[in-house]
């Protein structure tokens, strides 16, 4: 069980700048900026808390509820919203179960993928020895024997990215289909919204680990060079059946990316939007921008941040925030960095910069190298300088 954060109805007509959301009694969240329902806050923030029996200290107990007044300001008007903390699980409804079960099969393997990647040490020593002594057949065999099982792991990671892409497309289809609006989907299908956040969390964790492990590309480059040499010399290659030339080409493109999992999901989201022209693009972008705003406010507001006793909760929020920004930037025609963007990019970057540098460098690199519109003329010099 994990804590859930939700907003209760206020009788005032509220508009916000720094906190641009309002949730009604039926759980529907409205945004002043986009003049339309956009998300279910309780759903999003439920997803922003790590799993497990250990919960944040601010939940106090399984049934204890804390009510806190949060102040929002615009044009010198004071408005108040009540913030309620509670604990509950988001179980799939009957209409969600088919997609939920399909995605859940993928997510169950996610932790194992991360563990394998974290323990990936590479065959650097064996490769160096083989390169330095090209005439020593024993060293060549030893290097090849060390690299082949590692390439098997890299194949497993790549194939998981394809499964994750299919899972994301399934979620997007479920959460944006007619006749319901995005808000109605998120209200009705909270378990799917939770899975969406979990996919983003995994994706950023994977890419953070990959970017700090140069052995991955070194091992794969050596594998491809050696395999090519074996073919030329008509030498049977033990690992060729594991990864043929066509698959090796696709894997090479995948691992050449700074953030391969994010690139996969960005391309998948863009393709989904282009293939479903009958669906308004706002069905996707409004939800993404609201999730980014929720994450930012949770992290930049001392009243909220002080309640996070588990740093993994902070990391979860940061990863989801960066993930939805990148997807938004790829899907929206003008991207996330333009003045007309519904995402407060300066605020989001500031939140990242306020963290310990070593903990967010991978996330900042994801914004630098995986976004589409950062270098557009419409991006302000201030935002560019913040990401330098």
BAFIKOL-153410 format. One line per 3 residues: number of its first residue (from 1); their letters; for each residue x, y, z of C-alpha. Coordinates in Angstrom, 2 decimals, decimal comma. Each point is the difference from the previous one (the first is absolute). Layout:
N
NUM = a = X Y Z  ...
END
This chain:
388
1 = xxx = 0,00 0,00 0,00  1,13 3,55 -0,72  -1,22 3,47 0,96
4 = xxx = -2,36 1,86 -2,30  -0,18 3,72 -0,41  -3,21 1,65 -1,14
7 = xxx = -1,64 3,40 0,00  -3,47 0,64 1,39  -2,56 2,31 -1,57
10 = xxx = 0,04 3,70 0,79  -3,05 2,22 -0,53  2,11 2,81 -1,43
13 = xxx = 0,60 0,49 -3,69  3,75 -0,45 -0,05  2,69 0,74 -2,55
16 = xxx = 3,68 -0,41 0,62  3,35 0,79 -1,51  2,43 -1,94 2,15
19 = xxx = -2,57 -2,66 0,86  -2,36 -0,09 -2,99  -2,37 -2,79 0,96
22 = xxx = -3,37 -0,43 1,67  -1,60 -3,29 0,89  -3,76 -0,39 0,31
25 = xxx = -1,98 -2,26 2,25  -0,12 -2,67 -2,68  3,79 -0,07 -0,19
28 = xxx = 0,30 1,93 -3,28  2,94 2,36 -0,18  -0,26 3,28 -1,93
31 = xxx = 2,75 2,26 -1,22  -0,46 3,74 -0,44  2,66 0,11 -2,65
34 = xxx = -1,61 -2,49 -2,35  -3,63 0,77 0,85  -0,93 -3,66 0,06
37 = xxx = 0,10 -3,10 2,18  3,46 -1,45 -0,15  0,82 -2,58 2,66
40 = xxx = -0,91 -1,66 3,25  2,45 1,27 2,60  -0,58 -2,80 2,45
43 = xxx = 0,86 -2,52 -2,70  3,24 1,70 -0,99  1,22 0,58 3,51
46 = xxx = -0,93 -3,52 1,02  2,43 -1,15 -2,68  2,71 2,30 1,28
49 = xxx = 0,66 -2,04 3,12  2,25 -3,08 -0,02  -1,48 -3,42 0,60
52 = xxx = 0,46 -2,16 3,05  -1,14 -0,20 3,58  2,16 2,93 1,12
55 = xxx = -1,89 3,24 -0,42  0,84 3,65 0,44  0,00 1,27 3,56
58 = xxx = -2,65 2,54 -0,80  -2,63 -2,72 -0,49  0,45 -0,73 3,75
61 = xxx = -2,13 -3,16 -0,07  -2,17 -2,06 -2,29  -3,11 2,01 0,73
64 = xxx = 1,23 3,34 1,30  -0,84 3,01 -2,17  1,72 3,34 0,07
67 = xxx = -1,79 3,03 -1,37  2,08 2,95 -1,03  -0,94 3,32 -1,53
70 = xxx = 1,95 0,92 -3,10  -0,02 3,56 -1,23  -0,12 0,97 -3,67
73 = xxx = 0,39 3,51 -1,33  -0,78 1,81 -3,22  -0,61 3,73 -0,44
76 = xxx = 0,22 0,53 3,79  -3,00 -2,22 0,70  0,27 -2,57 2,78
79 = xxx = -1,50 -3,40 -0,65  0,16 -3,09 2,13  -0,05 -3,67 -0,77
82 = xxx = -0,12 -2,84 2,47  2,59 -2,69 -0,39  -0,88 -3,45 1,31
85 = xxx = 2,45 -2,85 0,53  -1,24 -3,57 0,20  1,01 -3,53 -1,02
88 = xxx = -1,58 -2,24 -2,56  0,84 -2,18 -2,96  -1,09 0,58 -3,59
91 = xxx = -1,40 -3,30 -1,22  -0,97 -0,43 -3,66  -3,67 0,11 -0,86
94 = xxx = -1,57 -2,56 -2,30  0,46 2,30 -2,99  3,70 0,44 0,82
97 = xxx = 0,93 -3,58 0,72  0,93 -1,12 -3,52  2,51 2,83 -0,58
100 = xxx = 1,06 0,02 3,66  0,89 -3,68 -0,04  1,94 0,34 -3,24
103 = xxx = 2,02 2,92 1,35  0,46 -1,65 3,38  1,73 -2,97 -1,62
106 = xxx = 2,58 2,43 -1,41  0,41 2,02 3,20  0,60 -3,16 2,05
109 = xxx = 3,22 -0,52 -1,96  1,14 3,62 0,32  1,78 -0,34 3,34
112 = xxx = 1,94 -3,03 -1,23  1,13 1,96 -3,06  1,27 2,81 2,22
115 = xxx = 1,83 -2,45 2,26  1,70 -1,61 -3,00  0,99 3,38 -1,37
118 = xxx = 1,30 1,20 3,36  2,18 -3,11 0,35  1,29 0,25 -3,59
121 = xxx = 3,79 0,22 0,28  1,09 -0,57 -3,58  2,94 -1,87 -1,50
124 = xxx = 2,41 2,92 -0,18  3,00 -1,90 1,36  -0,43 -2,98 -2,32
127 = xxx = -0,55 2,27 -3,00  3,13 2,05 0,73  2,10 -3,14 0,36
130 = xxx = -1,31 -1,35 -3,30  0,65 3,26 -1,85  3,52 0,33 1,42
133 = xxx = 0,89 -3,60 -0,97  -1,79 -0,62 -3,32  2,04 -3,14 -0,76
136 = xxx = -0,89 -1,70 3,29  -2,91 -2,28 -0,84  -0,70 -0,86 3,63
139 = xxx = -0,47 3,67 0,87  -2,25 0,45 -3,06  -2,14 -2,93 1,09
142 = xxx = -0,09 1,24 3,57  -1,19 3,46 -1,09  -2,63 -1,47 -2,30
145 = xxx = -1,17 -2,35 2,72  -0,37 2,94 2,38  -1,83 2,24 -2,48
148 = xxx = -2,57 -2,45 -1,40  -2,03 -0,44 3,24  0,15 3,76 0,57
151 = xxx = -1,44 0,60 -3,46  -2,75 -2,43 0,97  -0,83 2,37 2,86
154 = xxx = 0,07 3,00 -2,30  -2,40 -1,82 -2,30  -2,30 -0,61 2,96
157 = xxx = 0,04 3,72 0,87  -0,76 0,97 -3,59  -2,85 -2,47 -0,29
160 = xxx = -1,43 1,32 3,25  -0,03 3,50 -1,52  -2,22 -1,37 -2,76
163 = xxx = -2,35 -1,52 2,56  -0,05 3,27 1,93  -0,84 1,91 -3,18
166 = xxx = -2,93 -2,31 -0,67  -1,18 0,43 3,60  0,16 3,79 -0,27
169 = xxx = -1,96 0,00 -3,25  -2,63 -2,18 1,64  -0,31 2,44 2,90
172 = xxx = -0,17 3,01 -2,30  -2,73 -1,67 -2,02  -2,00 -0,79 3,13
175 = xxx = 0,43 3,44 1,58  -0,81 2,09 -3,09  -2,68 -2,00 -1,81
178 = xxx = -3,51 1,25 -0,67  -2,67 0,57 1,23  1,64 1,14 3,24
181 = xxx = 2,15 3,07 0,51  3,53 -0,36 1,41  -1,28 1,15 3,38
184 = xxx = -2,78 -2,57 0,01  2,52 -2,69 -0,94  2,34 0,96 2,81
187 = xxx = -2,87 0,09 2,46  -1,40 -3,32 -1,16  3,32 -1,76 -0,62
190 = xxx = 2,25 0,96 2,88  1,90 -3,28 -0,06  1,07 0,64 -3,60
193 = xxx = 1,12 3,52 0,86  2,11 -1,48 2,78  1,62 -2,43 -2,43
196 = xxx = 0,79 2,87 -2,35  1,98 1,72 2,78  1,77 -3,27 0,86
199 = xxx = 1,14 -0,39 -3,61  1,49 3,49 0,04  1,69 -0,70 3,32
202 = xxx = 1,60 -3,18 -1,34  1,03 1,71 -3,23  1,90 2,80 1,72
205 = xxx = 1,67 -2,44 2,39  1,12 -2,19 -2,91  1,43 2,91 -1,94
208 = xxx = 1,80 1,40 3,05  1,77 -3,34 0,43  0,76 -0,37 -3,68
211 = xxx = 1,52 3,47 -0,35  2,49 -0,73 2,77  1,13 -3,35 -1,41
214 = xxx = 2,26 0,39 -3,08  0,71 -3,75 0,06  -3,33 -0,63 -1,72
217 = xxx = 0,94 1,66 -3,28  3,62 -1,17 0,22  -1,06 -3,63 0,40
220 = xxx = -2,51 0,18 -2,81  2,45 1,74 -2,36  2,59 -2,71 0,66
223 = xxx = -2,64 -2,68 -0,59  -0,97 1,45 -3,37  3,62 0,49 -1,13
226 = xxx = 0,95 -3,53 1,00  -3,11 -1,50 -1,58  0,78 1,81 -3,28
229 = xxx = 3,58 -1,28 0,05  -1,20 -3,55 0,64  -2,34 0,16 -2,97
232 = xxx = 2,77 1,23 -2,27  2,23 -2,88 1,15  -2,87 -2,52 -0,17
235 = xxx = 0,39 -0,76 3,70  -3,14 -1,34 1,72  -1,30 2,55 2,49
238 = xxx = -1,53 -1,42 3,15  -2,02 3,13 0,79  -1,31 0,73 -3,50
241 = xxx = -3,18 -1,98 0,50  -0,64 2,05 3,14  0,23 3,36 -1,78
244 = xxx = -0,09 -0,04 -3,79  1,16 2,89 -2,16  -3,43 1,61 -0,39
247 = xxx = -0,66 -0,07 3,73  3,53 1,25 0,69  -0,64 3,04 -2,22
250 = xxx = -3,16 0,88 1,92  1,70 -0,53 3,34  2,90 2,18 -1,08
253 = xxx = -2,36 2,88 -0,76  -1,75 -0,53 3,31  3,15 0,10 2,13
256 = xxx = 1,46 2,90 -1,95  -2,67 2,23 1,52  0,87 1,93 3,16
259 = xxx = -3,35 -1,05 1,49  -1,16 -3,01 -2,03  -3,13 -0,87 1,98
262 = xxx = -1,27 3,58 -0,03  0,71 0,23 -3,73  -2,02 -3,18 -0,51
265 = xxx = -2,97 1,34 2,00  0,20 3,45 -1,62  -0,08 -1,54 -3,46
268 = xxx = -2,85 -2,28 1,06  -2,05 2,92 1,34  0,60 2,06 -3,13
271 = xxx = -0,96 -2,94 -2,20  -3,12 -0,62 2,06  -1,15 3,60 -0,47
274 = xxx = 0,75 -0,01 -3,74  -1,82 -3,30 -0,53  -3,09 1,15 1,92
277 = xxx = -0,83 3,27 -1,71  -3,64 -0,35 1,04  1,06 0,60 3,62
280 = xxx = 0,67 3,61 1,07  3,65 0,49 0,83  -1,12 1,68 3,23
283 = xxx = -1,16 -3,41 1,21  3,67 -0,77 0,48  1,70 3,36 0,63
286 = xxx = -2,42 1,25 2,67  0,54 -3,07 2,13  3,80 0,18 -0,41
289 = xxx = 0,23 3,69 0,87  -2,16 -0,43 3,09  2,11 -2,89 1,27
292 = xxx = 3,13 2,15 -0,46  -1,61 2,84 1,96  -1,08 -2,27 2,82
295 = xxx = 3,51 -1,43 0,34  1,57 3,46 -0,03  -2,33 1,40 2,67
298 = xxx = 0,52 -3,06 2,21  3,76 0,48 -0,18  0,34 3,79 0,15
301 = xxx = -2,47 0,64 2,84  1,78 -0,34 3,37  -3,25 -1,01 1,70
304 = xxx = -0,26 -3,04 -2,28  3,69 -0,76 -0,33  0,54 -0,04 3,75
307 = xxx = -2,45 -2,90 0,23  2,14 -2,22 -2,21  2,10 -2,08 2,39
310 = xxx = 0,99 -2,48 -2,70  2,35 1,43 -2,64  -1,23 -2,60 -2,48
313 = xxx = -3,33 1,85 0,00  1,81 3,14 -1,10  1,88 -1,93 -2,69
316 = xxx = -3,27 -1,52 -1,20  -1,60 3,44 -0,36  3,04 1,38 -1,81
319 = xxx = 0,13 -2,87 -2,47  -3,70 0,15 -0,82  0,21 3,79 -0,41
322 = xxx = 2,89 -0,25 -2,45  -1,63 -2,91 -1,83  -3,29 1,80 -0,66
325 = xxx = 1,88 3,17 -1,04  1,91 -1,95 -2,64  -3,11 -1,74 -1,31
328 = xxx = -1,85 3,34 -0,10  2,88 1,60 -1,89  -0,11 -2,70 -2,66
331 = xxx = -3,77 -0,02 -0,39  -0,94 3,67 0,25  0,50 2,02 -3,23
334 = xxx = 2,01 2,77 1,72  1,40 -2,15 2,78  0,58 0,51 3,70
337 = xxx = 2,45 2,92 -0,17  -2,07 2,61 -1,85  -1,64 2,87 1,88
340 = xxx = -3,41 -1,42 -0,88  0,85 -3,37 1,58  -2,29 -1,12 2,80
343 = xxx = 3,04 -1,26 1,89  1,95 2,42 2,20  3,42 -1,03 -1,29
346 = xxx = 1,93 2,55 2,04  -1,65 -1,27 3,14  0,62 -3,64 -0,91
349 = xxx = 3,66 0,60 -0,80  0,43 1,97 3,22  -1,44 -2,93 1,95
352 = xxx = 2,59 -2,26 -1,61  2,83 2,46 0,63  -0,98 0,24 3,66
355 = xxx = 0,76 -3,70 0,51  3,47 -1,40 0,81  1,86 0,18 -3,37
358 = xxx = 1,02 -3,67 -0,09  -3,60 -1,12 0,42  -1,49 1,87 -2,98
361 = xxx = 2,75 0,23 -2,62  -1,54 -2,86 -1,92  -3,40 1,71 0,00
364 = xxx = 1,50 3,29 -1,15  1,80 -1,86 -2,78  -3,30 -1,54 -1,02
367 = xxx = -1,45 3,51 -0,45  3,13 1,11 -1,86  0,28 -2,90 -2,41
370 = xxx = -3,41 -1,69 -0,30  -2,31 2,99 -0,45  -0,96 1,21 -3,46
373 = xxx = -0,49 3,78 0,33  2,69 1,13 2,45  2,08 1,66 -2,73
376 = xxx = -2,96 1,61 -1,80  0,02 3,77 -0,42  -3,12 0,17 2,17
379 = xxx = 1,96 -1,31 3,00  1,11 2,86 2,21  3,70 0,63 0,64
382 = xxx = -0,66 -0,33 3,72  -1,31 -3,54 -0,35  2,92 -0,97 -2,24
385 = xxx = 2,50 1,41 2,46  -1,68 -1,83 2,86  0,65 -3,29 -1,80
388 = x = 3,60 0,73 -0,96
END
